[in-house]
Amino acid sequence: MTDLSADTDSSQSSPVRNWTLETDARDIAWLGLRTKGSTNTLSRQVLLELDTILDALLAAPPSGLVIFSPKESGFIAGADVHEFLNFTSEEYAFEQVRAGQKIIDRLEALPFTTVAAINGIALGGGLELALACDCRLSIESHRATLGLPEVQLGVHPGLGGTVRMIRLTGIRNAMQLMLTGKPVRPEKARQMGLIDKISSEQSWHADAAELTVRKPARKSPPLLDRLLNITLLRPLLARVLRKQVAGKANPEHYPAPYAIIDLWLKSYGKPTAFEAEARSFAKLVFSQTSQNLVRVFFLQDRLKDFAKAADIEFKHVHVVGAGTMGADIAAWCAIRGLSVTLQDREKRLVDAGIERANEGFKKKLKTDDLIAEAQARLVADPTGEGARSADLIIEAIFEDLEAKQTLFSEIEKRARPDALLATNTSSIPLKEIASCLTAPSRLVGLHFFNPVALMPLVEVVHTPTTLHAAVDAATAFVRQIGKLPLPCRGLPGFLVNRILAPYMDEAFRLHNEGLAPECIDKAAVDFGMPVGPMELADSVGLDILVHLAEILSETIHRSPPPGIEKLVIAGSLGRKTGQGFYTWANGKPAKNKDANTDYAPEVQQRLILSMINEAVACVADSVVADTDLADAGAIFGSGFAPFRGGPIQYSRQEGVDKIVRQLEQLQKSYGERFKPAAGWTELARK
């Protein structure tokens, strides 16, 4: 393994394989990056090669330099995250990051104008490289393509981004980008001062060349940002920023945002600012939070890879069922560029579904033109004629086996022989639905989660007799619409609902024992869950949860406690009726500020271990292929605390024996529902 810090001396050079350098008739140098893989990443080798190229450029200076990517996928997607795994110690990580910073510093110090011509994504280290250039040009796009998402990996920018972004855009814009990790669109980046010019696909080359000749005057950040950056005023803003971050991220769970604030407070403007950034990065990258979030990053890649088994492009999707899920699935497919026909048993239901989809378009899409295009792709089809020509037919009606079987019997007669048939059932075993078909092996489950526009996971459900080609096609479709496919065996509840069911059930039992909903939710949120189980129950709908619990009762060995059934009988179904465990107004729960939220450690154990124990049972039952996929499903489907790495990863880090002992103690106190699942023995061996 080449040591980057030892290879930045100009007397040494690295063979150049990832960059191309050409000089045109105007003596402008064009430096193109094309690494292996679908997107460019900044690996140590890429930086070493850049260092070699900088030597050559200094030896024979051009009139200007344009850095670009010939790849359609974009400029640079960020650092090569795989190399995080090569850091053997905090000190070694510091040395490597510091060496990378020095190469970027050399780029910034070049004695001629440098331009980063950004096509598509420039994220993380890719944007940090662009920040070191004199000018940044971006090709116009409605997508959010420019950002510093390092906090999502439990770290912060490490190639000078915490310094240069503040210097360029001001403290408020810089903190927005770094603390949230959310990318922005090119036009927004231009308004922030991050981008100097937005070009078209046709004109970017000429515009980039022009920038090397006529570099725009550098604008200072707004006066307020300059005032807030005064050393005496920084503590005031730092307190405000910490308070804002604390509303979304516990410092014990996610330390990186707080480290960004501390870097600015203590080091910005000092000669040691870059060194401080490297030290802080090295410390964070060895935190358990970062190591778990990096693992989650790789789990996400693994889910994406499932789609590589089939080279299929879907063009027309027919959705049957225009209720909440059906309308939202149809809307999402239209947003992602597919033609969609939407069917239900009455025209008024289809019209309501179309109206719901239109509201979704307005929330998700940024311009009137994009909204109009999506609306044109979604067609009301109350008679279901679209099923005859569709590549994929998705059933999304209410959870009733007989109704689904009747529907699929009709669909099979209309559908093309090569069309993929799918059900969005959340709990009914796939083989029972498929039994009505003359070719049951062509049916797959595509279980979306609510809200469709926000939840990244789709469970791709199969049985032992499902055609492999059908499963491969389904995973390809899921990736085509920008979601993460998780192959699941078609047992009741699949993975996500099955592991959520005992967690929710335990929350209801705690409520029956007298704990306030606010207390139960606090115990879950303190662990790291994005929302507590009582608020989640109200959001999903208590009637839906009771129905799900009845279907899963044999599988999870639990029956719904009487308290929730009484609420359902009374018509208190949660958010949709305005009353459940909480009273709801304007889509938000009114929580009792005076409620007693003190809880014993056992309360949190009962909630979280219920979920973990069921995740282990799912692996033992081969609902998913292995423990990593169980963790991926829990994180992307249920919101299980990402910084914990997933329920099974959490168990490993806490100690499998310790978790089993806790389950056994809960079993003694509360009964057989806490009996350790059969899979713990195998997990302990591994």
C-alpha positions as CSV (number, residue, x, y, z in Angstrom):
1,M,0.0,0.0,0.0
2,T,1.5,3.3,-1.1
3,D,2.0,5.8,1.6
4,L,0.5,9.1,0.4
5,S,2.3,11.3,2.8
6,A,5.6,9.8,1.6
7,D,4.8,10.4,-2.1
8,T,4.0,14.1,-2.2
9,D,7.6,15.1,-2.6
10,S,8.1,16.7,-6.0
11,S,11.2,14.6,-6.5
12,Q,8.9,11.5,-6.8
13,S,6.2,10.9,-9.3
14,S,3.3,8.5,-9.6
15,P,2.3,6.9,-13.0
16,V,-0.7,8.7,-14.3
17,R,-3.6,6.4,-15.2
18,N,-6.7,8.3,-14.1
19,W,-6.1,11.7,-15.6
20,T,-5.6,13.1,-19.1
21,L,-3.9,16.4,-19.8
22,E,-4.1,18.2,-23.1
23,T,-3.2,21.8,-24.1
24,D,-5.2,23.5,-26.8
25,A,-4.2,26.2,-29.3
26,R,-4.8,28.9,-26.8
27,D,-2.4,27.3,-24.4
28,I,-5.2,26.3,-22.0
29,A,-4.6,23.0,-20.2
30,W,-7.6,20.6,-20.0
31,L,-7.2,18.1,-17.2
32,G,-9.8,15.3,-17.3
33,L,-10.5,12.8,-14.6
34,R,-11.8,9.3,-15.5
35,T,-11.4,6.7,-12.8
36,K,-12.5,3.1,-12.9
37,G,-16.2,2.6,-12.0
38,S,-19.3,4.4,-12.9
39,T,-18.4,7.6,-11.1
40,N,-15.2,9.4,-10.3
41,T,-13.9,9.2,-6.8
42,L,-10.8,10.8,-5.2
43,S,-8.6,7.9,-4.1
44,R,-5.1,8.3,-2.8
45,Q,-3.8,7.2,-6.2
46,V,-5.8,9.9,-7.9
47,L,-4.3,12.5,-5.6
48,L,-0.8,11.2,-6.1
49,E,-1.3,11.4,-9.9
50,L,-2.6,15.0,-9.5
51,D,0.5,15.8,-7.5
52,T,2.6,14.5,-10.4
53,I,0.6,16.6,-12.9
54,L,1.0,19.7,-10.8
55,D,4.8,19.3,-11.1
56,A,4.4,19.2,-14.9
57,L,2.2,22.2,-15.0
58,L,4.6,24.2,-12.9
59,A,7.5,23.2,-15.1
60,A,5.7,24.4,-18.2
61,P,2.9,26.7,-17.1
62,P,-0.2,27.0,-19.4
63,S,-2.2,30.2,-19.7
64,G,-5.0,28.6,-17.7
65,L,-6.2,25.2,-16.4
66,V,-9.7,23.6,-16.7
67,I,-10.4,20.5,-14.6
68,F,-13.4,18.5,-15.9
69,S,-14.8,15.0,-16.1
70,P,-15.6,13.3,-19.4
71,K,-18.0,11.0,-17.6
72,E,-21.7,11.5,-18.0
73,S,-22.2,10.4,-14.3
74,G,-20.7,13.7,-13.1
75,F,-17.6,15.5,-11.9
76,I,-16.4,13.7,-8.7
77,A,-18.7,11.8,-6.3
78,G,-16.3,12.4,-3.3
79,A,-13.5,10.5,-1.6
80,D,-13.1,6.8,-2.1
81,V,-14.8,5.6,1.1
82,H,-13.2,2.2,0.8
83,E,-9.9,3.8,1.8
84,F,-11.3,4.7,5.2
85,L,-10.9,1.1,6.0
86,N,-7.1,1.3,5.4
87,F,-6.6,3.8,8.2
88,T,-4.7,1.7,10.8
89,S,-4.5,4.4,13.5
90,E,-5.7,7.9,14.2
91,E,-2.2,9.3,13.7
92,Y,-1.9,7.5,10.3
93,A,-5.3,8.9,9.3
94,F,-4.1,12.4,10.2
95,E,-0.9,12.0,8.1
96,Q,-2.8,10.8,5.1
97,V,-5.4,13.5,5.3
98,R,-2.8,16.2,5.9
99,A,-0.8,14.9,2.8
100,G,-4.0,15.1,0.7
101,Q,-4.6,18.7,1.9
102,K,-1.1,19.7,0.8
103,I,-1.8,18.5,-2.7
104,I,-5.0,20.5,-2.8
105,D,-3.1,23.4,-1.4
106,R,-0.7,23.1,-4.4
107,L,-3.6,23.3,-6.8
108,E,-4.9,26.4,-5.1
109,A,-1.5,28.1,-5.3
110,L,-0.9,27.6,-9.1
111,P,0.2,30.9,-10.7
112,F,-2.4,30.8,-13.4
113,T,-6.2,30.8,-13.4
114,T,-7.8,27.5,-12.6
115,V,-11.4,26.5,-13.4
116,A,-13.4,23.5,-12.2
117,A,-16.0,22.7,-14.9
118,I,-18.6,20.7,-13.0
119,N,-21.0,18.4,-14.9
120,G,-23.5,16.7,-12.6
121,I,-22.4,15.7,-9.1
122,A,-19.5,17.4,-7.2
123,L,-19.8,16.0,-3.7
124,G,-17.4,15.8,-0.7
125,G,-13.8,15.7,-1.8
126,G,-14.9,16.4,-5.3
127,L,-16.3,19.8,-4.3
128,E,-13.4,20.4,-2.0
129,L,-11.1,20.1,-5.1
130,A,-13.3,22.5,-6.9
131,L,-13.1,25.0,-4.0
132,A,-9.4,25.1,-4.5
133,C,-9.8,26.4,-8.0
134,D,-10.1,30.1,-8.8
135,C,-13.5,29.6,-10.5
136,R,-16.3,27.1,-10.6
137,L,-18.6,26.5,-13.5
138,S,-21.6,24.2,-13.3
139,I,-23.8,22.8,-16.1
140,E,-27.4,23.7,-15.5
141,S,-29.5,21.0,-13.7
142,H,-32.7,20.8,-11.7
143,R,-31.0,18.2,-9.5
144,A,-29.3,18.9,-6.2
145,T,-25.7,18.0,-7.2
146,L,-23.3,20.1,-5.2
147,G,-22.6,19.4,-1.5
148,L,-20.5,18.3,1.4
149,P,-22.3,15.2,2.7
150,E,-19.4,14.0,5.0
151,V,-21.6,14.2,8.1
152,Q,-23.6,11.3,6.7
153,L,-20.4,9.2,7.2
154,G,-19.8,10.6,10.7
155,V,-17.0,12.9,9.6
156,H,-16.6,16.3,8.1
157,P,-14.7,17.7,5.1
158,G,-11.0,16.8,5.3
159,L,-9.4,18.4,2.2
160,G,-9.8,22.0,3.4
161,G,-13.5,22.3,2.9
162,T,-14.3,23.5,6.4
163,V,-12.0,26.5,5.7
164,R,-12.5,27.3,2.0
165,M,-16.3,26.9,2.0
166,I,-16.7,29.5,4.8
167,R,-14.2,31.8,3.1
168,L,-16.1,31.6,-0.2
169,T,-19.8,31.5,0.8
170,G,-19.9,32.9,4.3
171,I,-20.5,31.2,7.6
172,R,-24.3,30.8,7.2
173,N,-24.3,29.1,3.8
174,A,-21.2,27.0,4.7
175,M,-22.8,25.7,7.9
176,Q,-26.0,24.9,6.1
177,L,-24.1,22.8,3.6
178,M,-21.7,21.1,6.1
179,L,-24.1,20.6,9.1
180,T,-26.9,19.1,7.1
181,G,-24.9,17.3,4.4
182,K,-27.7,18.1,1.9
183,P,-26.7,19.0,-1.6
184,V,-28.0,22.0,-3.5
185,R,-28.9,22.7,-7.1
186,P,-26.5,24.7,-9.3
187,E,-28.7,27.8,-9.2
188,K,-28.9,27.8,-5.4
189,A,-25.1,27.3,-5.3
190,R,-24.7,30.3,-7.6
191,Q,-26.8,32.4,-5.3
192,M,-24.6,31.3,-2.4
193,G,-21.5,32.4,-4.1
194,L,-20.2,28.8,-4.6
195,I,-20.6,28.7,-8.4
196,D,-19.4,31.6,-10.6
197,K,-21.3,30.6,-13.8
198,I,-24.0,28.2,-14.9
199,S,-23.6,26.9,-18.5
200,S,-25.4,24.6,-20.9
201,E,-24.3,21.3,-22.2
202,Q,-23.4,23.0,-25.4
203,S,-21.6,26.1,-24.1
204,W,-19.7,24.9,-21.0
205,H,-16.4,24.3,-22.9
206,A,-16.3,27.8,-24.3
207,D,-17.5,29.3,-21.1
208,A,-14.8,27.5,-19.1
209,A,-12.1,28.7,-21.5
210,E,-13.4,32.2,-21.2
211,L,-13.2,32.1,-17.4
212,T,-9.5,31.3,-17.6
213,V,-9.0,34.5,-19.5
214,R,-11.5,36.7,-17.7
215,K,-11.7,35.5,-14.1
216,P,-14.7,37.1,-12.4
217,A,-14.0,39.4,-9.5
218,R,-14.2,37.6,-6.2
219,K,-17.2,38.7,-4.1
220,S,-16.9,38.9,-0.4
221,P,-19.5,37.1,1.7
222,P,-22.4,39.3,2.9
223,L,-21.7,41.9,5.6
224,L,-23.6,39.9,8.3
225,D,-21.4,36.8,7.6
226,R,-18.3,38.9,7.9
227,L,-19.5,40.3,11.2
228,L,-20.5,36.9,12.5
229,N,-17.0,35.7,11.7
230,I,-15.3,38.2,14.0
231,T,-13.6,36.3,16.8
232,L,-15.5,38.0,19.6
233,L,-18.9,37.2,18.0
234,R,-18.3,33.6,17.1
235,P,-19.3,32.1,20.5
236,L,-22.7,33.7,20.1
237,L,-23.4,32.1,16.7
238,A,-21.8,28.9,17.8
239,R,-24.3,28.6,20.7
240,V,-27.2,29.1,18.2
241,L,-25.7,26.6,15.8
242,R,-25.3,24.0,18.5
243,K,-28.8,24.5,19.7
244,Q,-30.1,24.0,16.1
245,V,-28.1,20.8,15.6
246,A,-29.1,19.5,19.0
247,G,-32.7,19.6,17.9
248,K,-31.9,16.9,15.3
249,A,-28.7,15.1,16.5
250,N,-27.5,14.0,19.9
251,P,-23.8,14.9,20.2
252,E,-23.2,11.4,21.7
253,H,-24.8,9.8,18.7
254,Y,-23.5,12.2,15.9
255,P,-20.4,14.2,17.0
256,A,-19.4,15.4,13.5
257,P,-21.7,18.4,13.3
258,Y,-20.5,19.7,16.6
259,A,-16.9,19.2,15.5
260,I,-17.5,21.4,12.5
261,I,-18.8,24.2,14.7
262,D,-15.8,23.8,17.1
263,L,-13.3,23.9,14.2
264,W,-14.8,27.2,13.0
265,L,-15.0,28.6,16.6
266,K,-11.4,27.7,17.6
267,S,-9.4,27.5,14.4
268,Y,-10.9,29.4,11.5
269,G,-8.5,32.1,10.2
270,K,-5.5,30.7,12.0
271,P,-2.4,29.2,10.2
272,T,-3.2,25.9,11.8
273,A,-6.8,25.7,10.5
274,F,-6.1,23.0,7.9
275,E,-4.1,21.0,10.4
276,A,-6.9,21.2,12.9
277,E,-9.3,20.0,10.3
278,A,-7.1,17.0,9.6
279,R,-6.8,16.2,13.3
280,S,-10.5,16.4,13.9
281,F,-11.2,14.3,10.8
282,A,-8.8,11.6,12.0
283,K,-10.4,11.5,15.4
284,L,-13.9,11.2,14.0
285,V,-13.1,8.5,11.4
286,F,-12.1,6.2,14.3
287,S,-15.3,6.9,16.2
288,Q,-17.9,4.1,16.5
289,T,-20.4,6.4,14.9
290,S,-18.3,6.9,11.8
291,Q,-17.4,3.2,11.5
292,N,-21.0,2.3,11.6
293,L,-22.1,4.9,9.2
294,V,-19.4,3.8,6.7
295,R,-20.7,0.3,7.1
296,V,-24.2,1.6,6.3
297,F,-22.8,3.3,3.2
298,F,-21.5,-0.1,2.0
299,L,-24.8,-1.8,2.9
300,Q,-26.5,0.7,0.6
301,D,-24.1,-0.1,-2.2
302,R,-24.8,-3.8,-1.7
303,L,-28.6,-3.2,-2.1
304,K,-27.9,-1.2,-5.3
305,D,-25.8,-4.1,-6.7
306,F,-28.8,-6.4,-6.6
307,A,-30.2,-4.5,-9.6
308,K,-27.2,-5.4,-11.8
309,A,-28.5,-8.9,-12.4
310,A,-30.9,-7.7,-15.1
311,D,-30.4,-5.2,-17.9
312,I,-34.0,-4.1,-18.2
313,E,-35.6,-0.7,-18.6
314,F,-39.3,-0.2,-17.7
315,K,-41.3,2.3,-19.7
316,H,-44.9,1.8,-18.7
317,V,-46.2,1.0,-15.2
318,H,-49.9,0.2,-14.5
319,V,-51.0,0.7,-10.8
320,V,-54.2,-0.8,-9.5
321,G,-55.5,1.0,-6.4
322,A,-55.6,4.8,-6.2
323,G,-55.5,5.1,-2.4
324,T,-52.7,6.5,-0.4
325,M,-50.1,3.9,-1.4
326,G,-51.2,3.3,-5.0
327,A,-51.4,7.1,-5.7
328,D,-48.0,7.7,-4.1
329,I,-46.4,4.8,-6.0
330,A,-47.9,6.0,-9.3
331,A,-46.7,9.6,-8.6
332,W,-43.2,8.5,-7.8
333,C,-42.9,6.4,-11.0
334,A,-44.1,9.5,-12.9
335,I,-41.6,11.7,-11.2
336,R,-38.9,9.2,-12.2
337,G,-39.8,9.5,-15.8
338,L,-42.1,6.4,-16.4
339,S,-45.5,6.5,-18.1
340,V,-48.1,5.5,-15.6
341,T,-51.7,4.5,-15.8
342,L,-53.7,4.5,-12.5
343,Q,-56.8,2.3,-12.0
344,D,-59.4,1.9,-9.4
345,R,-63.0,0.5,-9.3
346,E,-64.6,3.9,-9.5
347,K,-63.6,7.1,-11.5
348,R,-64.0,9.3,-8.4
349,L,-61.3,7.2,-6.6
350,V,-59.0,7.5,-9.5
351,D,-59.6,11.3,-9.7
352,A,-58.8,11.5,-6.0
353,G,-55.6,9.5,-6.5
354,I,-54.5,11.8,-9.4
355,E,-55.2,14.8,-7.2
356,R,-53.0,13.3,-4.4
357,A,-50.3,12.7,-7.0
358,N,-50.5,16.3,-8.2
359,E,-49.9,17.5,-4.7
360,G,-46.9,15.2,-4.5
361,F,-45.5,16.6,-7.8
362,K,-45.7,20.1,-6.4
363,K,-43.8,19.2,-3.2
364,K,-41.1,17.2,-5.0
365,L,-40.5,19.0,-8.3
366,K,-39.0,22.5,-8.4
367,T,-40.4,24.0,-11.6
368,D,-43.8,24.3,-13.3
369,D,-42.3,22.6,-16.4
370,L,-41.2,19.6,-14.4
371,I,-44.6,19.4,-12.7
372,A,-46.4,19.6,-16.0
373,E,-44.2,16.8,-17.5
374,A,-44.9,14.5,-14.5
375,Q,-48.6,15.2,-14.7
376,A,-48.6,14.4,-18.4
377,R,-47.0,11.0,-17.7
378,L,-49.7,10.0,-15.2
379,V,-53.0,9.0,-16.8
380,A,-56.3,8.2,-15.2
381,D,-57.4,4.7,-16.3
382,P,-60.6,3.6,-14.4
383,T,-61.3,0.8,-16.8
384,G,-57.8,-0.7,-16.6
385,E,-57.0,-0.7,-20.3
386,G,-53.4,0.3,-19.5
387,A,-52.8,-3.2,-18.1
388,R,-52.8,-4.6,-21.6
389,S,-49.6,-2.7,-22.6
390,A,-47.8,-2.2,-19.3
391,D,-44.3,-3.6,-18.6
392,L,-45.2,-3.8,-15.0
393,I,-48.5,-4.1,-13.1
394,I,-48.5,-3.2,-9.4
395,E,-51.5,-4.1,-7.2
396,A,-51.9,-1.7,-4.3
397,I,-55.4,-2.3,-3.0
398,F,-56.5,-2.9,0.6
399,E,-55.1,-5.9,2.5
400,D,-57.6,-8.6,1.8
401,L,-56.5,-11.9,0.4
402,E,-59.7,-12.7,-1.5
403,A,-59.9,-9.3,-3.1
404,K,-56.3,-9.5,-4.3
405,Q,-56.8,-13.0,-5.7
406,T,-59.9,-11.9,-7.6
407,L,-58.0,-8.9,-9.0
408,F,-54.9,-10.9,-10.1
409,S,-57.1,-13.4,-11.8
410,E,-58.5,-10.6,-14.0
411,I,-55.1,-8.9,-14.5
412,E,-53.5,-12.1,-15.7
413,K,-56.0,-12.3,-18.5
414,R,-55.2,-8.8,-19.7
415,A,-51.5,-8.5,-19.1
416,R,-48.8,-9.2,-21.7
417,P,-47.3,-12.6,-21.2
418,D,-43.9,-11.0,-20.5
419,A,-45.3,-8.3,-18.1
420,L,-44.1,-8.4,-14.5
421,L,-46.9,-8.8,-12.0
422,A,-46.3,-7.3,-8.5
423,T,-48.3,-6.8,-5.3
424,N,-47.6,-4.1,-2.7
425,T,-49.0,-6.3,0.1
426,S,-47.4,-5.5,3.4
427,S,-48.0,-8.7,5.2
428,I,-50.0,-11.4,3.2
429,P,-47.8,-14.3,2.2
430,L,-46.9,-14.1,-1.5
431,K,-47.7,-17.7,-2.3
432,E,-51.3,-17.3,-1.1
433,I,-51.9,-14.4,-3.4
434,A,-50.1,-16.2,-6.3
435,S,-52.2,-19.3,-5.9
436,C,-54.9,-17.8,-8.1
437,L,-52.7,-17.4,-11.1
438,T,-52.1,-20.0,-13.8
439,A,-48.5,-18.9,-13.7
440,P,-47.9,-18.1,-10.0
441,S,-44.1,-18.0,-10.5
442,R,-44.3,-14.6,-12.3
443,L,-45.7,-12.8,-9.3
444,V,-43.3,-10.8,-7.0
445,G,-43.9,-8.5,-4.1
446,L,-42.9,-4.9,-4.3
447,H,-43.5,-3.6,-0.8
448,F,-43.1,0.2,-0.7
449,F,-43.1,2.1,2.6
450,N,-45.0,5.1,3.5
451,P,-44.3,7.9,2.7
452,V,-43.2,6.6,-0.7
453,A,-41.4,9.8,-1.7
454,L,-39.2,9.7,1.5
455,M,-38.6,6.0,2.3
456,P,-35.7,4.6,0.3
457,L,-36.3,0.9,0.7
458,V,-38.6,-1.4,-1.3
459,E,-38.8,-5.1,-0.3
460,V,-38.6,-7.4,-3.3
461,V,-40.6,-10.4,-2.1
462,H,-40.2,-13.9,-3.6
463,T,-41.0,-17.5,-2.8
464,P,-39.0,-20.6,-3.7
465,T,-41.0,-21.0,-6.9
466,T,-40.7,-17.4,-8.1
467,L,-38.8,-17.1,-11.3
468,H,-35.3,-15.7,-10.9
469,A,-35.9,-13.6,-13.9
470,A,-38.9,-12.0,-12.2
471,V,-36.9,-11.2,-9.1
472,D,-34.1,-9.7,-11.1
473,A,-36.5,-7.6,-13.2
474,A,-38.2,-6.4,-10.0
475,T,-34.8,-5.3,-8.4
476,A,-33.9,-3.5,-11.7
477,F,-37.2,-1.6,-11.6
478,V,-36.6,-0.6,-8.0
479,R,-33.2,0.9,-8.8
480,Q,-34.7,2.5,-12.0
481,I,-37.0,4.6,-9.8
482,G,-34.2,5.5,-7.4
483,K,-35.0,3.1,-4.5
484,L,-33.0,0.4,-2.7
485,P,-34.2,-3.2,-3.4
486,L,-34.1,-5.7,-0.6
487,P,-34.8,-9.3,-1.6
488,C,-37.0,-11.0,1.0
489,R,-38.6,-14.4,1.4
490,G,-42.3,-14.3,1.2
491,L,-43.1,-15.1,4.8
492,P,-45.7,-13.0,6.8
493,G,-44.5,-9.5,7.4
494,F,-41.4,-10.0,5.3
495,L,-38.5,-8.3,7.1
496,V,-39.4,-4.7,8.1
497,N,-42.9,-5.1,9.3
498,R,-41.9,-8.3,11.1
499,I,-39.2,-6.6,13.2
500,L,-41.3,-3.5,13.8
501,A,-44.4,-5.5,15.0
502,P,-42.9,-6.7,18.4
503,Y,-41.4,-3.2,18.9
504,M,-44.7,-1.5,18.5
505,D,-46.5,-4.2,20.5
506,E,-44.1,-3.7,23.4
507,A,-44.7,0.0,23.2
508,F,-48.5,-0.6,23.5
509,R,-47.9,-2.9,26.5
510,L,-45.9,-0.2,28.2
511,H,-48.7,2.3,27.7
512,N,-51.2,-0.2,29.2
513,E,-48.9,-0.4,32.2
514,G,-49.4,3.4,32.7
515,L,-46.4,5.0,30.9
516,A,-47.3,8.2,29.0
517,P,-46.8,8.1,25.2
518,E,-44.3,10.9,25.5
519,C,-42.2,8.8,27.9
520,I,-42.2,5.7,25.6
521,D,-41.3,7.8,22.6
522,K,-38.5,9.5,24.5
523,A,-37.0,6.1,25.4
524,A,-36.9,5.2,21.8
525,V,-35.6,8.5,20.6
526,D,-32.9,8.6,23.3
527,F,-31.7,5.3,21.8
528,G,-31.5,6.9,18.4
529,M,-34.7,6.1,16.7
530,P,-35.9,9.0,14.4
531,V,-39.4,9.0,15.9
532,G,-40.9,7.1,18.9
533,P,-43.2,4.1,18.4
534,M,-46.4,5.8,19.7
535,E,-46.0,8.7,17.3
536,L,-45.2,6.2,14.5
537,A,-48.3,4.2,15.4
538,D,-50.5,7.3,15.1
539,S,-48.8,8.1,11.8
540,V,-49.3,4.7,10.2
541,G,-52.9,4.3,11.5
542,L,-53.9,2.2,14.5
543,D,-56.4,0.2,12.5
544,I,-53.7,-0.8,10.1
545,L,-51.4,-1.8,12.9
546,V,-54.2,-4.0,14.5
547,H,-54.8,-5.7,11.2
548,L,-51.0,-6.3,10.8
549,A,-50.7,-7.6,14.3
550,E,-53.5,-10.1,13.7
551,I,-51.7,-11.4,10.6
552,L,-48.4,-11.6,12.3
553,S,-49.5,-12.9,15.7
554,E,-48.5,-16.5,15.0
555,T,-45.2,-15.6,13.5
556,I,-44.1,-13.2,16.3
557,H,-45.9,-15.0,19.1
558,R,-47.7,-11.9,20.2
559,S,-51.4,-10.8,20.2
560,P,-52.4,-7.1,20.1
561,P,-52.9,-5.7,23.6
562,P,-56.5,-4.6,24.4
563,G,-55.7,-0.9,24.7
564,I,-55.1,-0.3,21.0
565,E,-58.2,-2.3,20.0
566,K,-60.3,-0.1,22.2
567,L,-59.0,3.0,20.4
568,V,-59.7,1.5,17.0
569,I,-63.3,0.6,18.1
570,A,-63.8,4.2,19.3
571,G,-62.6,5.5,15.9
572,S,-59.4,7.0,17.2
573,L,-57.1,5.8,14.5
574,G,-54.3,8.3,14.8
575,R,-53.3,11.2,12.6
576,K,-55.9,10.5,9.9
577,T,-58.7,11.0,12.4
578,G,-57.0,13.7,14.5
579,Q,-57.0,11.5,17.6
580,G,-55.0,8.4,18.6
581,F,-52.4,8.2,21.3
582,Y,-51.9,11.9,20.7
583,T,-54.2,14.6,19.5
584,W,-53.2,15.8,16.0
585,A,-53.5,19.2,14.4
586,N,-52.0,20.3,11.1
587,G,-50.2,17.0,10.7
588,K,-48.4,17.2,14.0
589,P,-49.0,15.6,17.4
590,A,-49.8,17.8,20.4
591,K,-47.6,16.3,23.1
592,N,-48.1,16.9,26.8
593,K,-45.2,19.0,28.0
594,D,-46.1,18.1,31.6
595,A,-46.0,14.3,31.0
596,N,-43.6,12.3,33.1
597,T,-40.9,11.2,30.7
598,D,-38.6,9.6,33.3
599,Y,-38.1,6.0,32.5
600,A,-36.2,3.0,33.9
601,P,-33.4,1.5,31.7
602,E,-35.6,-1.6,31.3
603,V,-38.2,0.4,29.3
604,Q,-35.7,1.1,26.5
605,Q,-34.5,-2.5,26.7
606,R,-38.0,-3.9,26.2
607,L,-38.5,-1.7,23.2
608,I,-35.2,-2.2,21.4
609,L,-34.5,-5.8,22.3
610,S,-38.0,-6.8,21.0
611,M,-36.9,-5.5,17.6
612,I,-33.4,-7.0,17.7
613,N,-34.6,-10.4,18.8
614,E,-37.0,-10.5,15.8
615,A,-34.3,-9.4,13.4
616,V,-32.2,-12.4,14.5
617,A,-35.3,-14.6,14.1
618,C,-35.7,-13.3,10.6
619,V,-32.2,-14.3,9.7
620,A,-32.7,-17.7,11.2
621,D,-35.9,-18.1,9.1
622,S,-34.0,-16.9,5.9
623,V,-36.3,-14.0,5.4
624,V,-33.2,-12.3,4.2
625,A,-29.9,-13.9,3.2
626,D,-27.7,-12.8,6.0
627,T,-27.3,-10.4,9.0
628,D,-26.0,-7.5,6.9
629,L,-29.2,-7.5,4.9
630,A,-31.2,-7.6,8.1
631,D,-29.3,-4.5,9.3
632,A,-29.8,-2.8,5.9
633,G,-33.6,-3.5,5.9
634,A,-33.9,-2.2,9.5
635,I,-32.0,1.0,8.8
636,F,-33.6,1.9,5.4
637,G,-37.0,0.5,6.1
638,S,-37.7,1.2,9.8
639,G,-35.4,4.0,10.5
640,F,-33.3,2.0,13.0
641,A,-30.6,4.3,14.3
642,P,-28.0,4.4,11.5
643,F,-25.2,5.3,13.8
644,R,-25.8,2.0,15.6
645,G,-25.1,0.2,12.4
646,G,-28.3,-1.9,12.5
647,P,-29.9,-4.2,15.1
648,I,-27.5,-7.1,14.7
649,Q,-24.4,-4.9,14.4
650,Y,-25.5,-3.2,17.6
651,S,-25.7,-6.6,19.3
652,R,-22.2,-7.5,18.2
653,Q,-20.8,-4.2,19.5
654,E,-22.6,-4.5,22.8
655,G,-21.8,-8.2,23.0
656,V,-24.0,-11.1,21.8
657,D,-23.8,-12.8,25.2
658,K,-24.8,-9.6,27.0
659,I,-27.9,-9.1,24.8
660,V,-28.9,-12.7,25.3
661,R,-28.6,-12.4,29.1
662,Q,-30.8,-9.3,28.9
663,L,-33.4,-11.1,26.9
664,E,-33.3,-14.0,29.3
665,Q,-33.9,-11.6,32.2
666,L,-36.8,-10.0,30.4
667,Q,-38.2,-13.5,29.7
668,K,-38.2,-14.2,33.4
669,S,-39.9,-10.9,34.2
670,Y,-42.4,-10.6,31.3
671,G,-42.8,-14.0,29.7
672,E,-42.0,-16.0,26.6
673,R,-42.2,-13.1,24.1
674,F,-38.7,-12.3,25.2
675,K,-37.3,-15.8,24.7
676,P,-34.0,-15.5,22.7
677,A,-34.6,-16.4,19.1
678,A,-33.0,-19.6,17.7
679,G,-30.5,-17.5,15.6
680,W,-28.6,-16.2,18.6
681,T,-26.5,-19.4,18.9
682,E,-25.3,-19.1,15.3
683,L,-24.7,-15.4,15.8
684,A,-22.6,-16.0,18.9
685,R,-20.5,-18.6,16.9
686,K,-19.7,-16.0,14.2
